[in-house]
Amino acid sequence: MVDEVVAKLMKDGIALLELFSKERTHTQLVQRTEQLLRLLMAKGQLTAEMRELIWHAGELNDGDMQVDLYKVLAGAAVDMLPEDRLFFMDKVLSVPMAEIIDREVELVTEICTSLRGRAGLEETAQKGTEFLWRIVMEVSEQTGVAIVNRAQMGFSDILKGQSMEMKLKYVDLLAESVKDEKQGFLAIKILARLLKIAFDGKTGHPEIENLSDLIDYLEKKHDLLNNIFKNLTDYMVRVAKEFLKMNA
């Protein structure tokens, strides 16, 4: 039955080609296309032309239309094939950092977290992780607090499903970032969440078999606890100074 529905949609030339045309696209139509989009993706019937058309529809219309399009794509992420994931991932990554919105962060997160257990999608996960890392730790001043908060949650959720090698790479980076006066407090928040959600089982690492081993590793390599205490102390001093300054 599903095959017959897809065949009819493709034969009649309707579906996305009609729904996302410049003349007919509007928010209500987009909101009703998620199931159709998921069906076409699951059956491998979403062509390169359709992907371009879908993305271009958001660029042609106003902000509300674009937000609704991102909602639809995020909802359909679980049914995306590798080529769908890479296409929409690359489209988001091409947006200037200063123009990134929270729905784009959500879309990248959904694209990456819905691929757990699927082989051959390491490139997608790596791109998504690097993208959210940049938002949180490198260009946060360009994007705003709300987007940074969403990005840090997405970053942790994506990394949870990645290899131990990938996790250690970013845990090491976060442990080093704790020393940074500007980003240290944020690094502590992300690291604490990662330790809670991403190392709750067998790691497969010959020397770091559990969370306790990981903390020992970070302590020896980065002097982690001392750096955390120092950063928190410095942060409290800065906050106190700002408070006194504001109330002087």
BAFI-3210 file (N, C-alpha, C; in Angstrom, 3 decimals, decimal comma, padded with zeros to 6 digits):
// residues 248
n [1|2|3|4|5|6|7|8|9|10|11|12|13|14|15|16|17|18|19|20|21|22|23|24|25|26|27|28|29|30|31|32|33|34|35|36|37|38|39|40|41|42|43|44|45|46|47|48|49|50|51|52|53|54|55|56|57|58|59|60|61|62|63|64|65|66|67|68|69|70|71|72|73|74|75|76|77|78|79|80|81|82|83|84|85|86|87|88|89|90|91|92|93|94|95|96|97|98|99|100|101|102|103|104|105|106|107|108|109|110|111|112|113|114|115|116|117|118|119|120|121|122|123|124|125|126|127|128|129|130|131|132|133|134|135|136|137|138|139|140|141|142|143|144|145|146|147|148|149|150|151|152|153|154|155|156|157|158|159|160|161|162|163|164|165|166|167|168|169|170|171|172|173|174|175|176|177|178|179|180|181|182|183|184|185|186|187|188|189|190|191|192|193|194|195|196|197|198|199|200|201|202|203|204|205|206|207|208|209|210|211|212|213|214|215|216|217|218|219|220|221|222|223|224|225|226|227|228|229|230|231|232|233|234|235|236|237|238|239|240|241|242|243|244|245|246|247|248]
n.u [000,823|001,887|003,927|002,352|001,086|003,252|004,170|001,998|001,992|004,423|004,001|001,866|003,038|002,681|002,644|005,583|006,700|004,585|003,568|005,679|006,165|006,837|004,535|002,526|003,347|002,852|002,493|000,508|000,319|002,905|003,008|001,456|002,818|004,656|004,313|004,082|006,567|008,221|007,448|008,302|011,050|011,651|011,165|013,109|012,602|012,971|014,199|017,221|016,472|014,065|014,961|016,427|014,367|012,687|014,343|014,816|012,307|011,942|013,705|012,528|010,270|008,667|009,865|008,300|007,439|009,872|010,660|008,610|009,194|011,641|010,735|009,218|011,215|012,853|011,098|010,930|013,401|014,143|013,537|015,207|017,441|021,000|021,947|020,001|020,339|022,984|022,670|020,777|022,099|024,487|023,346|022,419|024,875|025,984|024,904|025,580|027,222|026,340|023,711|022,373|019,593|017,513|015,975|017,453|019,617|018,253|017,415|019,853|020,634|018,578|018,948|021,375|021,087|019,119|020,286|021,495|023,075|023,129|025,090|027,869|027,428|029,149|030,371|028,279|027,564|029,971|030,180|027,911|028,510|030,860|029,851|027,991|029,749|031,324|029,437|028,926|031,473|033,135|031,953|029,992|029,230|028,205|025,785|023,933|022,364|020,174|020,372|022,914|022,503|020,678|022,325|024,388|023,047|022,218|024,716|025,763|023,846|024,204|026,878|026,710|025,929|028,149|031,410|033,853|036,316|035,666|034,212|036,219|037,919|036,486|035,909|038,468|039,052|037,124|037,941|040,366|039,400|038,226|040,108|040,042|039,302|037,120|035,400|035,340|033,397|031,126|032,191|032,504|029,827|028,939|030,695|030,028|027,425|027,926|029,480|027,528|025,552|026,764|028,578|027,639|027,757|029,426|032,562|034,352|036,941|040,353|041,665|040,039|037,400|035,059|033,038|034,384|037,054|037,397|037,201|039,454|041,388|041,039|041,671|044,382|045,534|044,676|044,559|042,034|040,093|041,253|041,389|038,698|037,721|039,208|038,283|035,551|035,763|036,982|034,943|032,835|033,956|034,092|031,372|030,528|031,916|030,741|028,150|028,488|029,392|027,157|025,415|026,559]
n.v [-001,203|001,288|001,616|001,930|004,371|006,160|005,819|006,829|009,500|010,373|009,860|011,534|013,930|015,690|016,456|017,392|019,043|020,610|021,632|023,112|025,057|028,370|029,857|028,696|028,153|028,381|028,918|027,162|025,041|023,982|023,082|020,830|018,939|017,199|014,378|013,415|014,160|012,588|010,071|010,033|010,313|007,986|006,041|006,573|008,386|011,071|013,458|015,116|017,502|018,012|018,381|020,766|022,462|022,426|023,615|026,088|027,184|028,108|030,243|031,986|032,951|034,535|035,015|033,402|031,331|030,102|029,178|027,301|025,490|024,484|023,198|021,125|019,690|018,946|017,239|015,253|014,151|011,647|009,853|010,459|009,764|009,053|010,888|012,867|013,864|014,910|016,872|018,773|019,352|020,561|022,805|024,284|024,718|026,490|028,898|032,178|032,621|034,717|034,935|032,693|030,848|029,595|027,407|026,308|025,298|023,368|021,714|020,681|019,262|017,310|015,951|014,721|013,303|011,478|009,494|007,483|004,395|003,788|002,846|004,315|007,046|008,800|011,143|013,003|013,224|014,221|016,714|018,007|018,057|019,609|021,998|022,849|023,031|025,195|027,271|027,354|027,604|029,265|031,354|032,540|035,109|036,226|035,025|034,917|034,368|032,527|030,878|029,819|028,340|026,411|025,207|024,116|022,118|020,515|019,788|018,139|016,081|015,010|014,155|012,173|009,856|009,173|007,801|006,528|007,648|010,082|011,281|011,547|013,345|015,785|016,017|016,371|018,850|020,448|020,234|021,583|024,073|024,910|026,343|028,767|032,135|033,462|031,565|029,491|028,900|028,146|025,928|024,211|023,687|022,302|020,125|018,891|018,024|016,268|014,295|013,233|012,191|010,922|008,944|006,589|003,893|000,919|001,720|000,766|001,452|000,673|001,611|003,435|002,602|003,258|005,864|006,757|006,122|007,893|010,411|010,300|010,220|012,769|014,379|013,810|014,526|017,147|018,529|018,884|019,377|021,407|023,451|023,838|024,726|027,089|028,526|028,829|030,351|032,687|033,460|034,052|036,229|038,082|038,406|039,528|041,960|043,168|043,427|045,212|047,391|048,031|048,858|050,991]
n.w [000,000|000,846|-001,065|-003,334|-002,809|-002,785|-005,406|-006,846|-006,023|-007,120|-009,823|-010,489|-010,235|-008,153|-004,746|-003,102|-005,090|-005,880|-003,458|-002,436|-004,299|-005,565|-006,019|-004,493|-001,928|001,511|005,069|006,230|004,386|004,493|007,127|006,988|005,604|006,727|007,193|004,595|003,600|005,229|004,381|001,685|002,072|003,571|001,672|-000,116|-002,150|-002,304|-004,242|-005,496|-006,663|-005,348|-002,723|-002,973|-003,730|-001,491|000,473|-000,694|-000,647|001,954|001,936|000,171|001,382|004,278|007,713|009,464|007,823|007,237|009,775|010,270|008,267|009,157|011,451|010,324|008,938|011,088|012,433|010,542|010,533|011,555|009,558|007,518|004,830|004,400|002,395|002,496|005,077|005,014|003,053|004,135|006,476|005,515|004,321|006,537|007,776|006,029|006,586|007,757|010,900|012,547|011,821|012,551|013,787|016,493|015,637|013,582|014,944|016,399|014,289|013,279|015,554|015,736|013,307|013,807|016,278|015,709|014,265|015,625|016,102|013,450|010,749|008,942|009,034|010,182|009,267|009,166|011,902|012,908|011,611|012,663|015,417|015,467|014,475|016,494|018,615|017,810|017,947|020,701|022,002|020,523|018,958|020,492|021,267|019,003|018,584|020,716|023,973|024,247|021,981|022,347|024,688|023,757|021,886|023,437|024,825|022,699|021,666|023,723|023,660|021,098|021,222|023,103|021,758|020,279|019,340|021,711|021,256|019,989|022,060|024,051|022,798|022,845|025,557|026,583|025,362|026,607|029,280|029,150|028,439|030,756|032,101|030,904|031,315|030,261|028,968|030,712|032,788|031,334|030,037|032,202|032,873|030,576|030,565|032,979|032,409|030,295|031,582|033,132|031,373|029,199|029,796|030,982|030,841|029,551|028,188|026,303|026,114|026,748|029,062|030,280|031,701|032,981|034,532|036,814|036,208|034,087|035,307|036,941|034,928|033,734|035,876|036,343|033,880|033,369|035,750|036,879|039,037|040,633|038,741|038,216|040,710|040,939|038,725|039,353|041,687|040,687|038,972|040,750|042,067|039,957|039,416|041,831|041,775|039,543|040,497|042,648|041,222|039,668|041,607|042,796]
ca.u [000,000|002,780|004,572|001,359|000,878|004,436|004,173|000,967|002,451|005,487|003,435|001,012|003,862|002,234|003,422|006,454|006,922|003,476|003,419|006,765|006,383|006,798|003,193|001,554|003,902|002,557|002,722|-000,427|000,689|004,140|002,710|000,747|003,603|005,671|004,112|004,414|008,021|008,795|007,150|009,185|012,409|011,764|011,158|014,212|012,033|013,226|015,264|018,055|015,660|013,104|015,679|016,711|013,090|012,255|015,174|014,635|010,998|012,139|014,422|011,648|009,161|009,009|010,474|007,398|007,487|011,155|010,601|007,754|009,929|012,614|009,975|008,872|012,442|013,276|010,201|011,179|014,817|014,300|013,368|016,130|018,539|022,275|022,072|019,110|020,969|024,126|022,201|020,203|023,173|025,360|022,601|022,464|026,253|026,340|024,320|026,543|027,000|025,591|022,316|021,833|018,459|017,435|015,408|018,538|020,347|017,395|017,433|021,143|020,589|017,697|019,596|022,478|020,679|018,220|021,029|022,185|023,022|023,184|026,477|028,200|026,980|030,094|030,607|027,165|027,707|031,149|029,837|026,973|029,216|031,765|029,022|027,481|030,916|031,679|028,440|029,043|032,790|033,950|031,268|028,781|028,851|027,490|024,546|022,984|022,300|019,183|020,904|024,043|021,946|020,149|023,455|025,136|022,251|022,313|026,078|025,859|022,981|024,846|028,119|026,349|025,820|029,330|032,440|034,650|037,377|035,082|033,894|037,453|038,424|035,796|036,086|039,784|038,926|036,366|038,784|041,325|038,652|037,916|041,119|039,792|038,536|035,886|034,525|035,517|032,180|030,299|032,838|032,191|028,426|028,838|031,444|029,241|026,316|028,481|029,871|026,300|024,709|027,479|029,512|026,860|027,847|030,742|033,163|035,133|038,319|041,112|042,123|038,959|036,289|033,842|033,078|035,436|038,324|037,451|037,502|040,875|042,141|040,969|042,381|045,822|045,970|044,317|044,408|040,679|039,393|041,839|041,000|037,272|037,586|039,772|037,388|034,335|036,130|037,159|033,626|032,104|034,573|033,670|029,957|030,441|032,397|029,716|027,018|028,853|029,475|025,802|024,698|027,386]
ca.v [000,000|002,445|001,747|002,442|005,791|006,888|005,774|007,738|010,868|010,684|009,828|012,692|015,136|016,627|016,394|018,504|019,971|021,544|022,269|024,036|025,996|029,764|030,394|028,109|027,896|029,201|028,204|026,061|023,912|023,379|022,383|019,577|018,096|016,391|012,945|013,162|014,273|011,405|008,927|010,094|010,042|006,580|005,220|006,978|009,057|012,511|013,717|016,297|018,662|018,261|018,946|022,173|023,173|022,556|024,607|027,387|027,709|028,870|031,474|032,857|033,444|035,294|034,283|032,363|030,210|029,421|028,469|026,128|024,534|023,819|022,278|019,955|018,928|018,330|016,118|014,201|013,758|010,223|009,086|010,939|008,936|009,772|012,031|013,913|014,443|015,732|018,039|019,784|019,766|021,510|024,050|025,035|025,124|027,575|030,141|032,921|032,393|035,825|034,835|031,408|030,912|028,406|026,284|025,685|024,494|022,209|020,831|019,971|018,307|016,199|015,191|013,916|012,388|010,435|008,508|006,554|002,987|003,616|002,867|005,114|008,426|009,492|012,491|013,838|013,474|015,069|018,071|018,572|018,299|020,747|023,187|023,278|023,427|026,556|028,199|027,449|027,936|030,153|032,534|032,717|036,521|036,566|034,276|035,186|033,410|031,469|029,945|029,122|027,339|025,311|024,538|023,292|020,922|019,687|019,266|017,009|014,992|014,382|013,484|010,980|008,694|009,010|006,864|006,946|008,516|011,404|011,825|011,953|014,540|016,979|016,112|016,997|020,264|021,117|020,311|022,665|025,330|025,300|027,321|030,027|033,039|033,875|030,442|028,408|028,525|027,407|024,630|023,397|023,259|021,277|018,955|018,224|017,326|015,143|013,247|012,636|011,483|010,279|007,905|005,825|002,462|000,464|002,668|000,097|001,950|-000,271|002,205|004,234|001,665|003,797|007,291|006,990|006,132|009,104|011,534|010,158|010,599|014,218|014,991|013,665|015,205|018,566|019,104|019,357|019,909|022,695|024,441|024,125|025,576|028,403|029,217|029,216|031,451|033,883|033,839|034,679|037,544|038,962|038,713|040,450|043,267|043,731|043,801|046,438|048,459|048,399|049,447|052,037]
ca.w [000,000|000,915|-002,372|-004,281|-002,513|-003,252|-006,877|-007,343|-005,790|-008,068|-011,166|-010,694|-010,208|-007,127|-003,517|-002,733|-006,195|-005,863|-002,154|-002,173|-005,399|-005,128|-006,117|-003,563|-000,602|002,679|006,318|006,458|003,540|005,007|008,375|006,701|004,699|007,408|006,961|003,198|003,493|005,869|003,516|000,522|002,553|003,966|000,462|-000,985|-003,306|-002,243|-005,205|-005,277|-007,056|-004,279|-001,572|-003,280|-003,749|-000,097|001,168|-001,335|-000,248|003,183|001,625|-000,598|002,187|005,470|008,816|009,991|006,879|007,410|011,055|010,094|007,446|010,036|012,303|009,513|008,687|012,356|012,680|009,545|010,589|011,844|008,323|006,488|004,352|004,550|001,489|003,004|006,267|004,630|002,302|005,019|007,386|004,814|004,119|007,794|008,031|005,121|007,107|008,587|012,325|013,135|011,408|013,000|014,701|017,342|014,901|012,814|015,931|016,675|013,125|013,289|016,669|015,375|012,232|014,368|017,355|015,186|013,477|016,520|015,739|012,001|010,286|007,773|009,165|011,048|008,747|009,592|013,340|013,117|011,189|013,626|016,665|015,269|014,304|017,790|019,413|017,395|018,494|022,153|022,544|019,690|018,423|021,295|021,332|017,780|018,453|021,796|025,079|024,015|020,986|022,975|025,608|022,954|021,235|024,398|025,092|021,501|021,602|024,658|023,201|019,937|021,632|023,877|020,887|019,448|019,787|022,858|020,739|019,795|023,383|024,724|022,121|023,321|027,003|026,764|024,992|027,661|030,481|028,915|028,394|032,134|032,504|030,218|032,168|029,592|028,631|031,673|033,497|030,381|029,836|033,383|032,736|029,528|031,012|034,022|031,756|029,541|032,523|033,666|030,407|028,085|030,243|031,956|030,549|029,149|027,253|025,271|026,184|027,583|030,314|030,872|031,601|033,595|034,846|037,808|035,474|033,275|036,201|037,295|033,726|033,582|037,006|036,130|032,663|033,309|037,092|036,651|040,200|040,997|037,743|038,411|041,900|040,626|037,805|040,069|042,582|039,855|038,461|041,849|042,295|038,865|039,626|042,970|041,330|038,675|041,354|043,367|040,230|039,259|042,749|043,409]
c.u [000,860|003,443|003,609|001,124|002,039|004,452|003,165|001,402|003,494|004,933|002,635|001,786|003,413|003,177|004,295|006,650|005,810|003,437|004,479|007,075|006,205|005,383|002,279|002,060|003,365|002,567|001,807|-000,083|001,916|003,859|002,070|001,573|004,579|005,519|004,447|005,925|008,700|008,602|008,104|010,638|012,594|011,835|012,267|013,764|012,238|014,440|016,071|017,287|014,672|013,783|015,955|015,439|012,590|013,037|014,931|013,303|011,113|012,830|013,533|010,607|009,638|009,545|009,621|007,423|008,768|011,175|009,757|008,426|010,946|011,925|009,663|010,097|012,939|012,402|010,451|012,582|015,020|014,218|014,324|017,154|019,841|022,405|021,152|019,771|022,114|023,692|021,703|021,209|024,052|024,660|022,628|023,878|026,705|025,768|025,371|026,205|026,154|024,103|021,651|020,666|018,324|016,873|016,455|019,403|019,560|017,437|018,730|021,153|019,749|018,315|020,644|022,017|019,773|018,952|021,753|021,978|023,078|024,615|026,640|027,789|027,897|030,337|029,512|027,298|028,875|030,850|028,914|027,638|030,121|030,986|028,534|028,609|031,322|030,716|028,681|030,371|033,580|033,239|030,009|028,315|028,067|026,076|023,521|022,824|021,359|019,707|022,072|023,533|021,385|021,281|024,221|024,379|022,337|023,671|026,227|025,043|023,589|026,044|027,840|026,347|027,050|030,353|033,189|035,770|036,871|034,760|035,146|038,040|037,793|035,855|037,435|039,727|038,173|037,195|039,835|040,622|038,243|038,886|040,860|038,878|037,174|034,906|034,542|034,248|031,245|030,871|032,535|030,771|028,295|029,522|030,651|028,084|026,807|028,854|028,643|025,593|025,476|028,425|028,849|026,882|029,266|031,298|033,877|036,569|039,124|041,531|041,047|037,673|034,981|034,051|034,180|036,813|038,484|037,800|038,959|041,770|042,190|041,727|043,889|046,313|045,761|044,262|043,001|040,049|039,935|041,421|039,526|037,079|038,103|038,829|036,124|034,600|036,273|035,819|032,818|032,647|034,125|032,208|029,780|030,870|031,359|028,502|027,286|028,900|028,095|025,053|025,491|026,642]
c.v [001,257|002,687|002,336|003,941|006,613|006,942|006,751|009,190|011,277|010,755|011,086|014,009|016,150|016,547|017,620|019,504|021,016|022,334|023,324|024,957|027,421|030,292|029,911|027,972|028,894|028,294|027,005|024,833|023,199|022,572|021,021|018,598|017,149|014,906|012,561|013,184|013,037|010,164|008,890|009,798|008,561|005,654|005,606|007,721|010,569|012,821|014,950|017,573|019,020|018,879|020,427|023,007|023,433|023,651|026,011|028,017|028,540|030,186|032,475|033,551|034,122|034,391|033,168|031,118|029,406|028,609|027,211|025,058|023,771|022,831|020,977|019,081|018,240|017,125|014,946|013,624|012,261|009,370|009,521|009,873|009,728|010,993|013,183|014,643|015,379|016,994|019,130|020,250|020,819|022,840|024,912|025,552|026,264|028,925|030,866|032,784|033,490|035,754|033,527|031,631|029,585|027,197|025,580|024,825|023,228|021,213|020,023|018,908|017,091|015,329|014,248|012,919|011,270|009,393|007,488|005,112|002,729|003,792|003,828|006,569|009,243|010,928|013,454|014,212|014,404|016,520|018,742|018,929|019,518|022,054|023,716|023,684|024,864|027,581|028,427|028,057|028,959|031,436|032,864|034,166|036,958|036,001|034,523|034,037|032,242|030,427|029,159|028,033|026,141|024,510|023,651|022,028|019,963|019,042|018,035|015,815|014,263|013,562|012,215|009,731|008,420|008,058|007,417|007,887|009,949|012,059|012,339|013,213|015,796|017,126|016,748|018,495|021,049|021,275|021,409|024,022|025,813|026,379|028,709|030,922|033,368|032,728|029,323|027,946|027,723|026,015|023,681|022,847|022,130|019,993|018,176|017,440|016,110|013,981|012,517|011,755|010,637|009,168|007,027|004,321|002,061|001,361|001,985|000,546|001,051|000,282|003,023|003,428|002,214|005,271|007,624|007,043|007,417|010,318|011,492|010,605|012,117|014,936|014,941|014,494|016,712|019,258|019,693|020,017|021,262|023,793|024,822|025,056|026,993|029,194|029,688|030,371|032,757|034,393|034,559|036,075|038,531|039,372|039,720|041,856|043,953|044,200|045,100|047,634|048,966|049,140|050,534|053,380]
c.w [000,000|-000,427|-003,398|-004,085|-003,056|-004,772|-007,455|-007,195|-006,832|-009,486|-011,467|-010,660|-009,178|-005,941|-003,357|-003,856|-006,260|-004,561|-001,891|-003,354|-004,895|-005,069|-004,988|-002,137|000,429|003,904|006,502|005,626|004,093|006,260|008,139|005,864|005,396|007,118|005,518|002,997|004,077|005,003|002,321|000,927|002,846|002,756|-000,517|-002,221|-003,296|-003,117|-004,829|-005,611|-005,953|-003,059|-001,788|-003,219|-002,330|000,609|000,613|-000,946|001,020|002,946|000,907|000,269|003,465|006,576|009,363|009,116|007,069|008,698|010,942|009,249|008,291|010,976|011,564|009,292|009,952|012,675|011,753|009,643|010,779|010,583|007,211|006,109|004,486|003,661|001,898|004,175|005,888|003,895|003,250|006,073|006,734|004,569|005,385|008,051|007,127|005,580|007,950|010,069|012,968|012,811|011,841|013,964|015,441|016,613|014,041|013,719|016,250|015,518|013,078|014,390|016,320|014,282|012,809|015,424|016,843|014,360|014,342|016,093|014,252|011,519|009,112|007,845|010,068|010,591|009,194|011,060|013,628|012,745|012,199|014,938|016,551|015,152|015,654|018,729|019,078|017,983|019,981|022,596|021,731|019,261|019,214|021,343|020,097|017,751|019,555|022,771|024,782|023,037|021,558|023,915|024,849|022,325|022,207|024,760|023,910|021,360|022,493|024,175|021,999|020,376|022,426|023,011|020,047|020,073|020,992|022,418|020,562|021,138|024,084|024,107|022,706|024,840|027,328|026,450|026,072|028,929|030,352|028,952|029,781|032,612|031,935|031,053|031,579|029,407|029,667|032,362|032,600|030,133|030,991|033,282|031,717|029,962|032,055|033,402|030,977|030,462|033,053|032,648|029,389|028,495|031,294|031,706|030,196|028,046|026,093|025,237|027,122|028,943|031,018|030,729|032,156|033,930|035,839|037,145|034,669|034,138|036,642|036,138|033,572|034,694|036,789|034,944|032,714|034,669|037,216|037,870|040,623|040,027|037,864|039,607|041,633|039,723|038,512|041,023|041,811|039,335|039,537|042,149|041,224|039,027|040,751|042,572|040,444|039,481|042,082|042,426|039,829|040,378|043,463|043,379]
res [m|v|d|e|v|v|a|k|l|m|k|d|g|i|a|l|l|e|l|f|s|k|e|r|t|h|t|q|l|v|q|r|t|e|q|l|l|r|l|l|m|a|k|g|q|l|t|a|e|m|r|e|l|i|w|h|a|g|e|l|n|d|g|d|m|q|v|d|l|y|k|v|l|a|g|a|a|v|d|m|l|p|e|d|r|l|f|f|m|d|k|v|l|s|v|p|m|a|e|i|i|d|r|e|v|e|l|v|t|e|i|c|t|s|l|r|g|r|a|g|l|e|e|t|a|q|k|g|t|e|f|l|w|r|i|v|m|e|v|s|e|q|t|g|v|a|i|v|n|r|a|q|m|g|f|s|d|i|l|k|g|q|s|m|e|m|k|l|k|y|v|d|l|l|a|e|s|v|k|d|e|k|q|g|f|l|a|i|k|i|l|a|r|l|l|k|i|a|f|d|g|k|t|g|h|p|e|i|e|n|l|s|d|l|i|d|y|l|e|k|k|h|d|l|l|n|n|i|f|k|n|l|t|d|y|m|v|r|v|a|k|e|f|l|k|m|n|a]
***
